[in-house]
Amino acid sequence: MDLEQQLAKMREDWDARARENAKHYVQTAQTDWTDEEFYASGEQTVAEEIKTDMTNICQGKDPKQMRVLEIGCGAGRVTRALANLFGEVYAVDVSGEMIEQARHGLRHHPNAHVFQNNGKDLGVIPDLGFDFAFSTIVFQHIPSKAVIENYVREVHRLLRPGALFKFQVQGYTGVDHNPDDTWVGVSYSDEEARDLGERCGFEPRYRHGAGEQYFWLWFFKV
């Protein structure tokens, strides 16, 4: 399967998941989410992964003065929580079906802007100079290291110097990956994650969870 076929399959599979049960496929902890529960789970993610890390993320800036980028927004679960905290949020997802649901959920948040992208770059995002980028439970589903690396390079292009890209990759390396699988993506060892950051122009300052499904990376733009 070549890259364009992989990207088409990612889009088709995530559109199908969105039509079947978007909230469940975005956050698999439950099958039946109410809107209130779904968005509360996004607030919990931001409380645990953003609000506990504001020194690295804000670097002295007022959150309300910050412009934030989110990769893989799905139905807007975390996007809405980010929009409640930061001044502006721009978010992308490969699935047009997910983006439609995100737009509906964010209709009362004019500071949140969501875009369907092509699954490999951020050309749909205006180059405004972003203060922080975030992605959670997204790259674990991407079946191509080339796609992930291109995303990391694109985030580097859009961030202001010194800004942080905090995100997860699949750290469990014990599974042979099927390139046709858009649910269980490619994995990274600790060394591979560090090398990825350095190749893309980042300082990979912190890493947590190597060997686990939720391998967190803190990449600061050099």
C-alpha positions as a printed Julia matrix, in Angstrom:
222×3 Matrix{Float64}:
   0.0    0.0    0.0
   1.52   3.35  -1.02
   1.21   6.56   0.97
  -1.79   7.97  -0.89
  -3.64   4.68  -0.46
  -2.84   4.7    3.26
  -4.11   8.26   3.62
  -7.31   7.42   1.74
  -7.87   4.4    3.98
  -7.27   6.49   7.11
  -9.89   8.98   5.95
 -12.4    6.29   4.94
 -11.96   4.28   8.15
 -12.31   7.32  10.41
 -15.34   8.57   8.47
 -16.93   5.14   9.0
 -16.09   5.2   12.71
 -17.55   8.69  13.03
 -20.79   7.6   11.38
 -21.02   4.5   13.58
 -20.2    6.05  16.97
 -17.88   9.04  16.9
 -17.72   9.64  20.64
 -16.79   6.01  21.36
 -14.02   5.89  18.77
 -12.62   9.21  20.01
 -12.68   8.06  23.64
 -13.15   4.3   23.98
 -13.65   4.28  27.75
 -17.41   4.15  27.14
 -19.74   3.04  24.36
 -22.57   5.43  25.08
 -21.49   8.96  25.94
 -23.83  11.84  26.64
 -22.59  15.16  25.31
 -21.98  16.32  28.86
 -19.88  13.25  29.73
 -17.95  13.42  26.47
 -16.9   17.04  26.85
 -16.25  16.57  30.58
 -13.75  13.86  29.63
 -11.99  16.43  27.44
 -11.85  18.83  30.37
 -10.32  16.0   32.43
  -7.61  15.45  29.78
  -6.77  19.14  29.82
  -6.75  19.19  33.62
  -4.35  16.24  33.74
  -2.05  16.97  30.79
  -2.2   20.75  30.3
  -3.03  22.46  33.58
  -0.4   20.42  35.43
   2.24  21.52  32.9
   1.59  25.24  32.42
   5.22  26.28  33.03
   6.4   24.31  30.01
   3.35  25.17  27.93
   2.85  28.87  28.62
   6.42  29.94  29.39
   5.13  33.02  31.2
   2.39  33.89  28.7
  -1.24  34.47  29.63
  -3.15  31.45  28.24
  -5.84  33.78  26.93
  -3.18  35.44  24.76
  -1.97  32.14  23.3
  -2.75  30.53  19.96
  -2.84  26.71  20.16
  -2.71  23.98  17.52
  -4.31  20.54  17.96
  -3.57  17.53  15.73
  -6.34  14.93  15.39
  -9.26  16.72  17.01
 -11.87  14.08  16.18
 -15.31  15.25  17.33
 -13.83  18.13  19.36
 -13.64  16.44  22.77
 -10.35  18.09  23.79
 -10.71  21.02  21.38
 -13.56  22.48  23.39
 -11.61  22.21  26.64
  -8.61  23.86  24.98
 -10.86  26.68  23.74
 -12.09  27.23  27.3
  -8.51  27.74  28.47
  -6.62  29.39  25.61
  -7.24  32.44  23.45
  -7.47  30.69  20.09
  -7.45  27.05  19.01
  -6.88  25.71  15.5
  -7.44  21.99  15.02
  -7.32  19.44  12.22
  -8.62  15.96  11.55
  -8.43  13.66   8.53
 -12.12  12.76   8.79
 -14.7   15.11   7.32
 -17.39  13.32   9.32
 -15.51  13.99  12.56
 -14.99  17.62  11.6
 -18.71  18.12  11.02
 -19.43  16.81  14.51
 -16.64  18.94  15.97
 -18.05  22.07  14.32
 -21.46  21.36  15.77
 -20.0   20.81  19.25
 -17.92  23.99  19.01
 -20.65  26.23  17.62
 -20.67  28.32  20.81
 -16.88  28.63  20.86
 -15.97  31.22  18.2
 -12.3   31.03  19.21
 -12.08  27.4   18.03
 -11.43  26.72  14.35
 -11.47  23.18  12.92
 -10.34  22.02   9.5
 -10.31  18.75   7.58
  -6.76  18.11   6.42
  -5.24  15.52   4.09
  -3.88  13.33   6.89
  -0.21  14.16   6.34
   0.38  17.92   6.53
  -0.99  21.16   7.95
  -1.34  23.18   4.77
  -4.95  24.03   5.68
  -3.78  25.9    8.8
  -2.84  29.57   8.37
   0.76  30.33   9.33
  -0.06  32.58  12.28
   2.74  31.66  14.69
   1.48  29.18  17.28
   2.45  29.23  20.95
   1.74  25.57  21.74
   0.77  22.36  19.92
  -0.94  19.33  21.43
  -2.06  15.88  20.36
  -3.43  13.03  22.44
  -4.44   9.48  21.42
  -3.87  10.29  17.74
  -0.46   9.19  16.5
  -1.07   5.75  18.07
  -3.51   5.17  15.19
  -1.3    6.33  12.3
   0.08   3.41  10.24
   3.09   5.24   8.8
   6.21   6.7   10.39
   6.62   8.9    7.31
   3.24  10.48   8.0
   4.03  11.03  11.68
   7.39  12.57  10.86
   5.81  14.88   8.32
   3.3   16.03  10.95
   6.14  16.74  13.38
   7.96  18.79  10.73
   4.78  20.68   9.95
   4.19  21.49  13.61
   7.77  22.75  13.78
   7.05  25.02  10.8
   4.01  26.57  12.49
   5.32  26.99  16.05
   7.1   30.09  17.25
  10.73  29.55  18.36
  10.95  27.94  21.79
   7.34  26.73  21.8
   6.35  23.24  22.91
   4.76  20.4   20.97
   3.43  17.95  23.56
   2.06  14.74  22.1
   1.85  10.97  22.34
   3.11   8.15  20.18
   2.69   4.4   20.56
   5.54   3.28  22.78
   4.72  -0.41  22.97
   7.05  -2.02  20.46
   6.0   -5.65  21.02
   3.42  -5.8   18.21
   4.17  -6.36  14.53
   2.37  -3.53  12.8
   0.11  -4.1    9.81
   0.39  -1.1    7.42
  -3.29  -1.57   6.48
  -4.37  -1.11  10.11
  -5.62   2.4   10.91
  -6.42   1.55  14.52
  -3.11   0.22  15.92
  -0.4    2.44  14.47
   3.36   2.31  14.32
   5.42   2.33  17.51
   8.53   4.2   18.65
  11.3    3.21  21.0
  12.75   5.87  23.26
  15.74   6.26  20.96
  13.55   6.49  17.87
  11.41   9.18  19.51
  14.46  11.23  20.47
  15.9   10.93  16.96
  12.56  11.94  15.46
  12.56  15.18  17.43
  16.13  16.04  16.56
  15.64  15.35  12.84
  12.64  17.67  12.81
  14.38  20.59  14.51
  13.17  20.09  18.06
  14.88  19.63  21.38
  13.25  16.42  22.76
  13.62  17.64  26.33
  11.38  15.19  28.19
   9.88  11.77  27.46
   7.57   9.71  29.65
   6.06   6.27  29.1
   8.59   4.59  26.8
   7.43   1.02  26.19
   3.8    1.93  26.9
   0.78   2.75  24.75
   0.77   6.37  25.88
   4.35   7.54  25.29
   4.42  11.29  25.97
   6.97  13.52  24.24
   7.88  17.12  24.98
   9.47  18.63  21.87
  10.61  22.24  22.11
  11.22  24.13  18.87
  14.88  25.07  18.54
